[in-house]
Amino acid sequence: MEQSQRDLGIKIKGIFKGEKMEIRILGPGCPRCDEVEKRTINALAELNIVADVQKITDLKKISEYKIIGTPGVVINGKVKCYARIPTQEEISSWIREEL
């Protein structure tokens, strides 16, 4: 796996109907991005949801999502947020939407 795309190894047991949920945290690895990662992991744990979570740090790959600022959150290919730190409650609601 490339260094710019890090699999966070989230192995949270839970129920997810359909395909495996994919969550991408977009950002260069700054403290703001780390906070979004932490909140996402906490939301998944609270909801008891299984997800493939990866952190994308390569700016070229981030630009493919057509966002104008980081951090960004992408769930199942849909950009949910960018250029701000969402609350854990927002992340939880996005995850529930994708169920």
ChimeraX attribute file (.defattr): number of C-alpha atoms within 10 A of each C-alpha:
attribute: neighborCount
match mode: 1-to-1
recipient: residues
	/A:1	6
	/A:2	9
	/A:3	10
	/A:4	18
	/A:5	16
	/A:6	15
	/A:7	15
	/A:8	12
	/A:9	10
	/A:10	14
	/A:11	12
	/A:12	16
	/A:13	13
	/A:14	12
	/A:15	12
	/A:16	15
	/A:17	9
	/A:18	7
	/A:19	9
	/A:20	13
	/A:21	18
	/A:22	17
	/A:23	21
	/A:24	24
	/A:25	27
	/A:26	31
	/A:27	26
	/A:28	18
	/A:29	18
	/A:30	11
	/A:31	11
	/A:32	16
	/A:33	23
	/A:34	17
	/A:35	17
	/A:36	23
	/A:37	26
	/A:38	12
	/A:39	20
	/A:40	25
	/A:41	21
	/A:42	15
	/A:43	21
	/A:44	22
	/A:45	17
	/A:46	12
	/A:47	16
	/A:48	14
	/A:49	21
	/A:50	18
	/A:51	24
	/A:52	17
	/A:53	23
	/A:54	19
	/A:55	23
	/A:56	22
	/A:57	21
	/A:58	16
	/A:59	13
	/A:60	10
	/A:61	13
	/A:62	22
	/A:63	12
	/A:64	8
	/A:65	14
	/A:66	10
	/A:67	15
	/A:68	11
	/A:69	14
	/A:70	21
	/A:71	27
	/A:72	26
	/A:73	27
	/A:74	18
	/A:75	21
	/A:76	16
	/A:77	12
	/A:78	14
	/A:79	16
	/A:80	15
	/A:81	21
	/A:82	19
	/A:83	16
	/A:84	14
	/A:85	20
	/A:86	18
	/A:87	14
	/A:88	19
	/A:89	12
	/A:90	16
	/A:91	23
	/A:92	19
	/A:93	12
	/A:94	18
	/A:95	22
	/A:96	13
	/A:97	9
	/A:98	13
	/A:99	13
